[in-house]
Amino acid sequence: MDAVVVLVLSLSCLLLFSLWRQSSERRKLPPGPTPLPVIGNFFQIDAKNISQSLTNLSKVYGPVFTLYLGRKPTVVLHGYEAVKEALIDHGEEFSGRGSFPMAERTNKGLGIVFSNGRIWKEMRRFSLMTLRNFGMGKRSIEDRVQEEARCLVEELRKTNGSPCDPTFILGCAPCNVICSIVFQNRFDYKDQEFLTFMNILNENVEILSSPWMQEKHNPKTAFTSENLVFSAGDLFAAGTETTSTTLRFSLLLLLKHPEVTAKVQEEIDRVIGRHRSPCMQDRSHMPYTDAVLHEIQRYIDLLPTSLPHTVTCDIKFRNYLIPKGTTVIASLTSVLQDDKEFPNPEKFDPGHFLDENGKFKKSDYFFPFSTGKRICLGEGLARMELFLFLTTILQNFNLKSPVDPKDLDTTAVANGFVSVPPEFQICFIPV
C-alpha cells in the first residue's frame, strides 16, 4: 500500500512540475490552445487535413500561434505577412531545419534537405556550385530537358491512345534529367539498371557512393563520402518526386478543364508550331500557358506546410520570445490560398495570374517552392521541366479522359506532408 501511495505522489509531482514548466514556457511564446500533459494539442489537429486545422486555429489565435506536438512547442506562421517576415526578413534566424524523426533515422542529419548548421551551409553551397558546373542555368541543361521531353513523347506514343496510368512514366522523366546531370547519361525507360535505380530511389536507400574527396580523415569537414551520398540522394528524391507529382496533377487538371487545355494548345500552335521543340524563350511569349503553370502549382498546394524550420538563436518576433531550437511551421497553404490575392482560391482559375489585358501577372504570394534561406534548391530546374514537358506533351497529343471530365475528382489525397493526386486514367491521342 505504501508503495502505491509513493507512486501516486511521485506521478502527481511529475505532472504538476510538467504543468508548471509548460505554463512558464508558454508565457513567453505566442498564444495558442491549452495543451494537455504529454500529448499536447494532438486532439486539436486533424491529421488528414492539417492545413485546415491550422487555418481554424489562426482564426482564434492570430497569424502567429503556438501548438504543442507532444511536450515541445511549435510556432506556426499563418498568412503571407507572417511567413514573409520570418523566412525572408529574418531569414538567417529561421533557417534551421526542424525535427523530422523519419529523415533523422534515415539521413543521420546529413545531406542538404534535413541537415543543419555548418553541414547544411557547406553542402548547399557545394551543391549549387556543382550543379552550375554541370550546366544548371545554362543552355546545356535545357538541351537535356528537351531531349528527355522528346523521349517522354515517344514513350507515350507506345500507349497507342489507350487508357493508362501515367504515374510511372512521369516519374522516369524528371529522374532521367537528374541522371543526365549527375551521370552525364540518361537511361531507356525499360533499362533494368534504371528500373532498379528507381526502386532504390523510391525506397529511400543509399543511391550513390562517391570517392570524390580525400577529406574523410578530417573530422571537421562536411565533405565525407557518406554526406555526399545523402546529398546526391536528396537531389534525386527532391528532383524526381515533387516534379513527377506536379506533372500528374497537371494532366489531371487539364483533363478536368478541357477549355483551359484548348487555350494552351492554341497558344502552342501560334507561338511554337508543330515543327520544332518548345524552348524556354517561348515562355515569355506564352502568357496564358505561363499563367496555367503557376495556377496549377498554386492550386495543388504540393507542400501545404513545407518542411519544418527551427530558429537558430533566441529571437524576439512580434513581441514574443522564441527560444533557440524551437520548431517553426510555415503554412504555405495560407499564402497560396489567400483570398485577397487570389479571389475564389478554391477554384482552379489561370486568371489569378493574368491582368486585364491578358498579360502574365506576377504575384509575391507565389510560394510553392517555399521561400527564404531554405527555398528549394532545384526551383529553376523544376520550372523548366514543367514548362518543357507539358508543352511538348500538348504539342503532340490531345488528352482524353475515359470518364466524363465532370466526374473527375481533383481533390488531393492526404499523404504526410505532400499532397498527391488521386489515381486516374488518361488517353494520349496523337495530334
N, C-alpha and C positions, 0 to 999 in steps of 0.2 A: 504493500500500500504506500509506504514511504517513497519507494522508487517511482511510483506513478505520479505522486504529488510533485516530486522533484522534476520529473519530466515535463509535467504540465506547466509548472512555474517557469522552467527553462524556456520552453517553447513560447510562453506568453511574453517573457522578457525579450526574446529574439524578435517576436512580432512587433512589440512596442518600439524596440530600437529601430527596426526596419521602417516603421511608420514615421518615427521622429526624424530619422535621417532623410527619408524621402520628402517629408514636408519641408525640412530645412533647405534641401536642394531645390525644391520646386519654387521657393520664394524668389529665387534669382532668375529662373528660366521664364520663357514666355508662358502665358496661361494655357490651360488645356484641361481635359476631363480628368476627374479624380481617379487615379489608378488603384487597382486592388493589389494587395501584397503578392509578391512573387510573379503573378501573371500580368500585372499592369493593366493596359487598356485593351487586352485581347478581344473582349466581347464587344468593343465599340467599332471593330474593324471587320468588314465583310471581305474575307479572303478572295472571294470570287469577283469582287468589284472594289478594289482598294481605292481607285481614283474617286469613285462616287462617295465612299466613306470619308475621304479627306475633304471633298467639297462640302459635304454636310457639316463636318466639324468646323470648317473655316467660316461657315455662316454664323456659328455660335461664338468662336474664339478669335476670329480675325485671320489675316493673311499669314501670320507667324504664330504657330502654336506648338505645344509640346505633347507628345504621346510617349507612353511607356510601353515598349515592346519587350515584356519581361520586366526586369528590375532596372534596366538602363533607359535613360531619357533619349528621345529622338525629336529633334526640332524639325518641323515641317514648314516648307516655304510654299505658299499658295498664291498664284497670280503673278502676272508679269513683273510688277514693280518689285515685289519681294524677291523673286528669283533673280532678276537683273541686279538688284542692289547687292545681293550676297555673292552670286557666282561671277559677276563682271566687276562691279565697283570694289568688292572685297575679294577678288579672285584668289589671291595668294592664301589668305586666311581660310578660305573654304575649299582649298584644292586637295585636301586629303581624301583618300578612298575609305569609305565607311566599311564596317564589318560585313563580310559576306561569307558565312561559315562554309558553304559548299565549295566556293572557289578557294578559300584558305586551305581546305583539306587537299584540294587538287593541285593548286599552283604554288602553295607554300609561300605566298606573299611575293612571288617573283613575276616576271613578265612586265607588261605595260598596263593592262586594264585594272588589275587588282593590287598593284604594288603601291608603295608609299615612299615619301621622303627622297633620299638620295638615289635609291634604286630606280624609283619612278622617273625622276628628272633625267637621270643619265640614260635610261633605256628609251624614253620618249625622244630625247634629243638624238640618240644614236639611230633610232628607227626612222625618224624624219629625214635625217641625213642620208641614210642608206637607201630609202625609197626614192629620194631625189636622184641619187647616183644611179639607181636602176631605171630612172626615166619618169618618175612621178611629176606631173605638171608639165611634161614635155610631149611633143608630138609622138614620140615613140610609144608612150603609154596609150594614147588614143588609137594608134595603129593596132595595138594588141587587142583593145576592146572591140574595135571594128572587125578584126579578124574573128574574134570569138562570137560576135553578133552574127556574122555570116555562117559560122559553123552551127550556131544555135538554130538559125533558119533551116539549114539543111537537115538537122535532126528533127525539127518539127514537120518537115515535109514527109518524113517517113511514117508519120501517123496517118497519112492519106485521108485527112479530113475526118477521121473517126473520132468519137469522143475519147478523151484521155484526161488523166490527172497530170497536170504539168509540174507537180512538185519536184520530182527527181531531176528532170531536165533543167528546170530553172535553178536548181541547186548546183548543178555542174558548171553552168556558165560563169558565174562570178568566182567560183573556186578555181576554175581554169585561168582566169585573169591573174589571180594571185600566184598561181603556179608559174605562169609565164613571166611574172616579175621576179619571183624568188629563184626559180629553177631555170629561167630563160627557155622554158619549153611548156607547151600545152599538151593535153592528152585527148585521145579519142574518147568519146563518152562511154564506150564499151570496153575500153582498155582495162584489163583485170587489175593491173597495178593501180590505176586511177580509182577504180571501184573500191579496192582495198583501202586506199588512202582516204576516200570519202567516208568509209565506215569508221576508220580510226578517228577522223576529224569529228564525226558525229558523236563518238563515244568519249570525246574529250580526253584522249590518251596522248602521250608524247608523240609529236609529229616528226620533228626533225632532230638530228644530233649534229652539232656543229663544232669543228675543230678550229674555228676562225681565230681565236685568241690564245695566247700563251700566258695569260694573266691569271690562270687558275690557282696559282700559288700565292697570290696577293689577296689576303683576307678582306681588304677594304674595297676591292673592285666589284662593280656590278656586272662586269663582262665575264661571267663564268659560263661554261658550256650549258649548264642547267638553266641559267637565266635566259640565255639566247634561245634555247629550245622553247621555253614558255612564251617568250616574246614573239617568236615566229608563230607559235600556236595561237596566240592572241590575234595576230594579223589574219590568219586563216579563218578562225572562228568568227571574228567580228566582220571580216570582209566577205564572208560567204553567207552566213545565216541571215543577217539583217537585210542584205540586198535581195537574196532569193525570196525571203518572206514578203518584202515590199513589192517585188515583181509579181508574186502570186496574188497579192491583194490588188495590184494594179489591173491585172487581167480580169479579176472578179468584178471590180467596179466598172471596167469598160464593158463587160457583158451586161451588167445591170443597167448601164446608161448608154444604149446604142447611139443616142443622139450626140453624146459627147464624143464617142468613138468616130462617128461620121465627120464631125468638125475637125478632129485631129487628122484624119486621113485626107481630108480636103486640103489642109494646110501642108501636109507632107507632099501631096501631088503638086501643089503650087510652088513650093519653095525648093523641094529636093527632086521631085520627079521619080521615075522608076528605073533610071539607068545608071545611078551611082549610089554609093553607100552614104547614109547620113553622117555628118561630121559635126563637131561641137560648134563650129562657126555658124551652122544653121540655126542654132538655138535662139540667137538674138533676133532672127527674122521670123520666129515662130512663137509669138506671144501667147496664143491660145494653148499650144502644146505645153509651153513652159508653165502656164497657169494650172493646167491639168496635173502636171507632175507635182507641183507644190501642193495642190489641193489634195492629191492622193496621200502625200506624206502627212499633211495636217489632219486629214480625216481619219486615217488608220491609227494614228497615235501609237506608233510602234513600241515605244518605251515610256509608258504612262508616268512612271516616277523616276525614270532614268536609273542609274546605279547609285547606291548611297554614297554620300560625301561624308567627310568628317572635318572639323575645324582643327587647324594645325597649331593653334595657340589660343589662350584665353582671349575672347573678343567681346567688346560691348557692341551689341547690334540692336538698334531701335530701342535703346534704354534697357535692354536685357543683357545679362552676363551669361554668355555661352562658354562653358569651360572647355579647355583643350581636350580633344579626343571625343567630343560629343558627336554622335551620328546626326547627319542632316539629310533630309529627303526633299528634293525639289519636284513639285508636281508639274511636269511638262504638259499634262492634260489641261491644267488650269490656264496655261498660256495659249496652247493651240486651239482651245475651245472657248476663248474669251469672247463673249457676245458683243462687246463694244467694238472689238477689232474685226470680228467675223460674224456678221448678222446670221442668225439661224445656224449656229455652229454644228448642230447635229445633222445638218443637211449637207450632202455632197454637192458642192457648187463651185466650179472653177472661177466664177465671177468674184469670189473672195480675193483673187489675185489679178483682177483686171480693172482698169479705170473706166471712166465713162466713154472713152474713145476706143476701147478695146485693146489698149496697150498694157503690157505686163506691169503690175504694181507690186513693188517690194513691200515686205512687212517686217518690222522689228520683232514681231511676235513669232516668227518662224524659227522654232527651236527643236526640230525633230532630231537633230544630232546633239542635243544638249547645248551648253554654252560655257564660256569661261575657260579656265585652265584645263579642264577635263573634257573639253569638246572632242567629239570623235576624231581620231587620228586620220581616218580614211574618208572624211566627208567629201573631199574633192573627187576621189575615185568613185565613190558611191553615186554622186550626182551625175558623173559622166556615164557610168554604166546604166543607170536608169533611163537616161535620155537616149543613148545609142541602142540599147537592147529593145526598148519599147517602140521607138520609131522604126527600127529595122523590121521588127515583127509586123507592125501595122502597114509598112510599105509592101510587105509580101503576102500578108494574109488578111482575110476578113475573119472576124471572130464570131462564132455561133455557139449558142448555149443549147444543149439537148433539152432543157426545160424552158418554160416561159420566163423571160428576164424578170417579170414581175414577181415570180416565185423564188428568185434567188435571195438568199439571206447573206447580207454583207456584215452582219454583227460579228465582231471579233470573238474568238474563243479565248477565254481566260487561261493563261498558261504562265504562271510565275510573274516575272517582270516584263514579259514580252507579249504583245498582242499578236495572235496568229489568226489567219482567216479560216473559216470552216472549209471542209473538203468540198470540191466541186469538179465537174467535168466540163471540158471545153473542146470545141472543134476548130482546128486551124484550116480554113478553106483557102487554097492558093488563089491569089488575085489573077 
